[in-house]
């Protein structure tokens, strides 16, 4: 089963990709999708290695 909120992260991220993601996330939040962005963050932060 694949998590629909899982982000695919390339090995090298450009400034344009960061800018595009920030604009898309901001637009989602402004359209009332705060819960959707929180779900996205929860789904992806659990995969970040902790020291």
N, C-alpha and C positions, 0 to 999 in steps of 0.2 A: 504494500500500500504506500502511496506517495502522498506526502503532505502538500496540499495545494498552496500553502503559505511559504513553503521553503524557497529561499532565494538561491539562484545559482550565481556564485561569485567567481568571476574570472581571475586568473593569476595576477593580472595587472589592471588596475582601475584608473581610468582617466578622469580628469576634472570635469569633462563634459558628461560622463556617466554619473558622477556624483551630483552634478547640477540637475540633470534630468530626473534622477531618483528623488531629490529634494523637492523639485517642483511637483512631481506626481504625488508624493506623500502629502505635501501641503494642500494640493487640490482635493485629495481624498478627505483630509481632515475638515477643510472648509465646506465640503459638501455633506458633512454630517457623518463621516465614516471614522470617527475617533475609535470606536470599538474595533473596526476592521484593522486599523493601524496597530492597535494594542495586540490583537491576535497575531499579526505579522511579526511584531517585535518578540512576543513570547515564543513563537515557533522557531525563530532564528537565534535568539539569545541562548537558548538551551544548548545549542551546538558550539558555542564559543568556549574554547578551552580555558579553564581557570588555573591559576598558579598553585 
